[in-house]
């Protein structure tokens, strides 16, 4: 499901403001906390209570397997209305991360030549199981 932040992310990709690295070994997708302050103007000084980068990430489990796509955490003292907006933003980042993975074939369980993509099968099953990290 795409929300209003998904379109904003696409525009930010074009301007180079999105920080991302997505590969068969996991990665990340998001923006700096200061950029999120531009996206959610009411965030103001609360941006200082966010991690350096805010968005989604995926850990490499080893052996060709990727874990679940997770959303950034943030300080629980942030007011609920702002926290809800941050969650909507990170959900958009998670969706965009998955769309990029899917668009590059990382999650296709069969290669175009018909061979089995065991890495994709294993990663998809580890995600179904909710595995985020190998440690």
C-alpha positions in Angstrom: 0.0 0.0 0.0 1.4 3.4 -1.0 0.8 6.5 1.1 1.5 10.2 0.4 5.2 9.7 1.4 5.8 7.2 -1.3 5.4 9.8 -4.0 7.6 12.2 -2.0 10.3 9.5 -1.9 10.2 9.0 -5.7 10.6 12.8 -6.1 13.5 12.8 -3.6 15.2 9.9 -5.5 15.2 12.1 -8.6 16.8 15.0 -6.6 19.4 12.7 -5.0 18.1 13.2 -1.4 17.3 9.5 -0.8 20.1 7.5 0.8 20.0 3.9 -0.4 22.0 0.8 -1.1 19.9 -2.3 -1.9 21.5 -5.6 -3.0 21.6 -9.3 -2.5 23.3 -8.7 0.8 20.6 -6.5 2.3 20.8 -2.7 2.6 19.0 0.4 3.5 16.6 3.1 2.1 15.7 6.4 3.6 16.6 10.0 4.2 18.7 11.9 6.8 16.9 13.1 9.9 17.3 16.7 8.8 15.7 15.9 5.4 12.8 14.3 7.3 12.4 17.5 9.1 11.8 19.2 5.8 9.3 16.5 4.8 7.4 16.7 8.1 7.8 20.4 9.0 6.1 20.0 12.4 8.9 17.7 13.4 11.1 20.7 14.2 13.5 20.0 17.0 12.3 16.4 17.4 14.4 15.6 14.4 17.3 15.6 16.9 15.8 12.6 18.6 15.9 10.5 15.4 18.7 8.3 14.2 21.1 9.9 11.7 19.1 8.3 8.8 15.4 7.3 8.9 13.7 4.7 6.7 14.0 1.0 6.2 16.8 -1.6 6.3 17.5 -5.2 5.7 20.2 -7.3 7.4 22.2 -9.9 5.5 21.8 -13.2 7.3 24.7 -14.9 5.5 24.6 -17.8 3.1 22.8 -15.7 0.5 19.9 -15.0 2.7 18.4 -11.6 3.6 16.3 -10.9 6.6 13.0 -9.0 7.0 12.8 -5.4 5.8 12.5 -3.4 9.0 11.6 0.2 9.7 13.8 2.6 11.7 13.1 3.0 15.4 12.9 6.4 17.1 12.7 8.0 20.5 9.4 7.1 22.3 9.2 10.6 23.7 8.2 12.0 20.3 4.6 13.1 20.4 2.1 10.6 19.1 0.9 12.7 16.2 4.5 13.1 14.9 5.3 9.5 15.7 2.4 8.4 13.5 3.7 10.5 10.6 7.2 9.1 11.1 5.7 5.5 11.0 3.8 6.4 7.8 7.1 7.7 6.3 9.1 4.6 7.3 6.3 2.3 5.9 6.6 4.1 2.6 10.4 3.5 2.8 9.8 -0.2 3.5 7.4 -0.4 0.5 9.9 1.4 -1.8 12.7 -0.9 -0.6 10.6 -4.0 -1.4 9.6 -2.5 -4.8 13.2 -1.9 -5.7 14.1 -5.5 -4.7 11.2 -6.9 -6.7 12.1 -4.7 -9.7 15.7 -6.0 -9.8 14.6 -9.6 -9.5 16.1 -10.2 -6.1 12.9 -11.9 -4.9 12.2 -13.9 -8.0 12.4 -17.6 -7.1 13.2 -18.6 -10.7 15.8 -16.9 -12.8 14.8 -15.9 -16.4 16.6 -19.0 -17.8 14.4 -21.2 -15.6 17.0 -22.1 -13.0 16.0 -22.0 -9.3 17.0 -18.9 -7.3 17.7 -20.5 -4.0 18.8 -17.2 -2.4 15.4 -15.7 -3.2 13.5 -18.8 -1.9 15.5 -18.8 1.3 15.2 -15.0 1.8 11.4 -15.1 1.2 11.0 -17.9 3.7 13.1 -16.2 6.3 10.9 -13.1 5.9 7.8 -15.2 6.1 9.2 -16.4 9.4 9.9 -12.9 10.6 13.7 -13.3 10.9 15.3 -9.9 11.0 18.9 -10.7 12.0 21.3 -13.6 12.3 22.7 -12.4 15.6 
